[in-house]
């Protein structure tokens, strides 16, 4: 231990802020700085505290980015890639409820992260230190963090939003052969979901009050969909439920009769898993 290094006992926050007091000290203790931020992030009980720690991470790694660029440029891209992966891991950790990512929480996290300029519009991490961080008002930041806390609370308690949106079928610019599907208008630009005619549709029927897949009246369709940046070979493809009272119910059945089976086209560019989850829960907010 350096002779002039103060003792902090078990106070992780105090030691962290001493470690990052100067860029040089943060650089020399980079692994510990990262570990301390990660530890405090895991213990934070509010979105505001996690946001503050993410801000510290971005500022510190941005300052160290300049040191690495000047002293070891050959390591710069490796350093930046590591920081991008750490940011993604923080977003996933904040959105976890139990062992699973809660999509609505991740949407709220993404809105804050885009506003804080740590996430790009395509949900990719913005490398700390490579772009200026715009200011944000306290009022706006409080609202964004409050929404993260609200969504996490709803997910933990199992609270489900009431009300069902109806289906919107639309033409996606640049994809003349595809049928876009969403439950919000306007849909997300660059994050469309298509009807996936490479997979069969499943009809849920009801007979004598019991649901089955063989007898009775069709009451719901399980409709396969595919994100515009998702490979047809991806095993994590989604299905949404469309009830018989939806105005597009008959149109979807007719489309499957006309187009199934049709091969799904590979995407021109692959979207990240975070982007796909955010786009899905933005456009299908009732979770169908």
C-alpha positions in Angstrom: 0.0 0.0 0.0 1.3 3.5 -0.9 2.5 5.4 2.1 0.2 8.4 1.5 -2.9 6.2 0.7 -5.6 6.9 3.3 -7.5 4.1 5.1 -11.2 3.8 4.3 -12.1 0.7 6.2 -15.2 -0.8 4.4 -16.6 2.4 2.9 -16.5 1.5 -0.8 -17.9 4.8 -2.0 -15.3 6.9 -0.2 -12.5 4.7 -1.6 -14.0 4.9 -5.1 -14.1 8.7 -5.0 -10.5 8.8 -3.8 -9.4 6.5 -6.6 -11.0 8.7 -9.2 -9.9 12.0 -7.7 -7.3 12.3 -10.6 -7.3 10.6 -14.0 -3.8 9.3 -13.4 -4.8 7.6 -10.1 -7.9 6.1 -11.8 -5.7 4.9 -14.6 -3.2 3.2 -12.3 -6.1 1.6 -10.3 -8.4 0.9 -13.2 -9.4 -2.6 -12.3 -10.3 -1.6 -8.7 -12.2 1.4 -10.0 -14.3 -0.8 -12.3 -14.8 -3.4 -9.5 -15.9 -0.7 -7.0 -18.4 0.8 -9.4 -19.8 -2.6 -10.2 -20.1 -3.5 -6.5 -21.9 -0.3 -5.6 -24.1 -0.6 -8.7 -25.3 -4.0 -7.5 -26.1 -2.6 -4.1 -27.9 0.6 -5.3 -31.5 0.7 -4.3 -32.7 3.3 -6.8 -32.4 4.1 -10.4 -31.0 7.6 -9.5 -28.1 5.9 -7.6 -27.4 3.6 -10.5 -27.5 6.5 -12.9 -25.0 8.4 -10.8 -22.6 5.4 -10.8 -23.0 5.1 -14.6 -22.1 8.8 -14.9 -19.0 8.2 -12.8 -18.1 5.3 -15.0 -18.5 7.3 -18.2 -16.6 10.3 -16.9 -13.7 8.3 -15.5 -13.4 6.0 -18.5 -13.6 9.0 -20.8 -10.7 10.6 -19.0 -8.6 7.4 -19.1 -9.5 7.0 -22.8 -7.3 10.1 -23.4 -4.5 8.6 -21.4 -4.6 5.3 -23.3 -4.8 7.1 -26.6 -1.6 9.1 -25.8 0.4 6.4 -24.2 -0.7 3.1 -25.6 -2.7 3.6 -28.8 -2.4 0.0 -29.7 -4.6 -0.9 -26.7 -7.2 1.8 -27.3 -9.7 -0.2 -29.3 -9.5 -3.1 -26.8 -10.0 -0.7 -23.9 -13.0 0.9 -25.7 -14.6 -2.4 -26.5 -14.3 -3.5 -22.9 -16.0 -0.3 -21.8 -18.9 -0.8 -24.3 -19.4 -4.4 -23.0 -19.4 -3.1 -19.4 -22.1 -0.5 -20.2 -24.2 -3.2 -21.8 -23.8 -5.4 -18.7 -24.9 -2.6 -16.5 -28.1 -2.0 -18.5 -28.9 -5.7 -18.4 -28.3 -5.9 -14.6 -30.6 -2.9 -14.0 -33.3 -4.6 -16.0 -33.1 -8.0 -14.3 -36.1 -9.2 -12.2 -35.0 -12.4 -10.7 -33.1 -14.3 -13.4 -34.8 -12.7 -16.4 -34.6 -9.3 -18.2 -37.9 -7.4 -17.8 -38.6 -5.8 -21.2 -40.5 -2.8 -19.9 -37.8 -1.9 -17.4 -35.2 -2.2 -20.2 -37.2 0.2 -22.3 -37.2 2.7 -19.4 -33.5 2.2 -18.9 -32.9 2.7 -22.6 -34.8 6.0 -22.6 -32.7 7.3 -19.8 -29.4 6.1 -21.3 -30.2 7.7 -24.7 -31.0 11.0 -22.9 -27.7 10.7 -20.9 -25.8 10.0 -24.1 -24.4 6.7 -23.0 -26.6 4.7 -25.5 -27.1 5.5 -29.2 -30.5 5.4 -30.9 -29.8 1.9 -32.1 -29.2 0.8 -28.4 -25.4 0.5 -29.0 -23.2 1.8 -26.2 -21.5 5.2 -26.9 -17.8 4.8 -26.1 -16.9 6.9 -23.1 -14.7 9.9 -24.0 -15.4 9.8 -27.7 -18.4 12.2 -27.8 -19.4 15.2 -25.6 -22.0 14.4 -23.0 -24.9 16.9 -23.3 -26.4 18.4 -20.2 -29.8 17.3 -19.0 -32.1 19.0 -16.5 -32.6 17.6 -13.0 -36.3 17.5 -13.6 -36.0 15.4 -16.8 -33.5 13.1 -15.2 -35.7 12.6 -12.1 -38.7 11.7 -14.4 -36.6 9.2 -16.4 -35.2 7.5 -13.2 -38.7 7.5 -11.6 -40.0 5.5 -14.7 -37.2 2.9 -14.3 -38.1 2.5 -10.6 -41.8 2.2 -11.5 -41.3 -0.4 -14.1 -39.0 -2.5 -11.9 -41.5 -2.3 -9.0 -44.4 -3.4 -11.3 -42.3 -6.3 -12.6 -41.3 -7.4 -9.1 -44.9 -7.3 -7.8 -46.3 -8.9 -10.9 -48.5 -5.8 -11.7 -49.7 -5.9 -15.3 -50.9 -2.9 -17.2 -54.6 -3.0 -18.0 -56.0 -2.5 -21.5 -55.2 -4.1 -24.8 -54.0 -2.2 -27.8 -55.2 -3.3 -31.2 -52.9 -4.5 -34.0 -51.6 -2.2 -36.7 -50.5 -3.8 -40.0 -48.5 -1.4 -42.2 -46.0 -1.2 -45.1 -42.4 -0.7 -43.9 -40.4 1.7 -46.2 -37.6 -0.3 -47.9 -39.3 -3.7 -47.4 -42.0 -3.9 -50.0 -42.5 -7.6 -49.7 -42.9 -7.6 -45.9 -45.9 -6.8 -43.6 -45.0 -4.7 -40.6 -46.9 -5.3 -37.3 -47.1 -3.1 -34.2 -49.5 -2.0 -31.5 -48.3 1.7 -31.4 -48.5 4.4 -34.0 -46.2 5.5 -35.4 -44.1 2.3 -35.1 -40.4 2.4 -34.3 -38.4 3.6 -37.3 -35.5 1.1 -37.9 -37.0 -1.4 -35.4 -39.9 -2.9 -37.3 -41.3 -6.4 -36.7 -42.6 -8.3 -39.6 -45.2 -11.1 -39.9 -43.0 -14.2 -40.1 -44.6 -16.4 -42.9 -41.8 -18.9 -42.6 -43.5 -20.3 -39.5 -47.1 -21.6 -39.0 -49.7 -19.6 -37.2 -51.4 -21.4 -34.3 -55.1 -21.1 -33.7 -56.4 -21.3 -30.2 -60.0 -22.6 -30.0 -62.7 -22.7 -27.3 -65.2 -25.5 -27.0 -67.6 -25.7 -24.0 -65.6 -23.0 -22.3 -62.3 -24.8 -22.6 -59.3 -23.7 -24.7 -57.7 -26.2 -27.1 -56.1 -26.4 -30.5 -58.6 -28.8 -32.2 -62.3 -28.1 -31.6 -64.5 -25.1 -31.4 -64.4 -21.5 -32.3 -61.1 -19.8 -32.9 -60.6 -17.1 -30.2 -57.0 -16.2 -30.5 -54.1 -16.5 -32.9 -50.5 -17.0 -31.9 -48.7 -15.1 -34.6 -44.9 -15.5 -35.4 -43.0 -12.2 -35.9 -39.4 -11.3 -36.8 -37.5 -8.2 -36.0 -36.0 -6.5 -39.1 -32.5 -6.9 -37.7 -33.0 -10.5 -36.6 -31.7 -13.6 -38.5 -34.2 -16.2 -39.5 -31.9 -18.8 -37.9 -32.1 -17.1 -34.5 -33.8 -19.5 -32.0 -35.2 -16.6 -29.9 -37.9 -15.6 -32.3 -41.2 -14.2 -30.9 -44.9 -14.9 -31.1 -47.7 -12.5 -30.2 -51.3 -13.2 -29.3 -54.1 -11.7 -31.5 -57.6 -12.0 -30.1 -60.6 -12.6 -32.3 -62.1 -9.2 -31.4 -59.1 -7.4 -32.9 -60.0 -5.7 -36.2 -57.0 -7.3 -38.0 -57.8 -10.8 -36.8 -59.4 -12.0 -40.1 -56.8 -10.1 -42.2 -53.9 -12.0 -40.5 -55.6 -15.3 -41.1 -56.0 -14.5 -44.7 -52.4 -13.4 -45.0 -51.2 -16.7 -43.7 -53.4 -18.6 -46.1 -51.9 -16.6 -48.9 -48.2 -16.4 -48.0 -47.4 -19.4 -45.8 -44.9 -20.9 -46.1 -42.5 -18.2 -47.4 -38.8 -18.1 -46.6 -37.7 -15.2 -44.3 -35.0 -13.0 -45.7 -31.7 -12.5 -43.8 -31.3 -8.9 -42.4 -29.0 -6.4 -44.1 -27.6 -5.6 -40.7 -28.1 -7.5 -37.4 -29.6 -5.7 -34.4 -28.3 -6.4 -30.9 -30.4 -8.4 -28.5 -30.9 -5.2 -26.4 -32.3 -3.4 -29.5 -34.7 -6.2 -30.3 -36.0 -6.4 -26.7 -36.4 -2.6 -26.5 -38.2 -2.4 -29.9 -40.5 -5.2 -29.0 -41.7 -3.9 -25.6 -42.0 -0.4 -27.1 -44.3 -1.6 -29.8 -46.1 -4.3 -27.9 -46.5 -2.6 -24.5 -49.1 -5.0 -23.2 -46.5 -7.8 -23.5 -48.5 -10.0 -26.0 
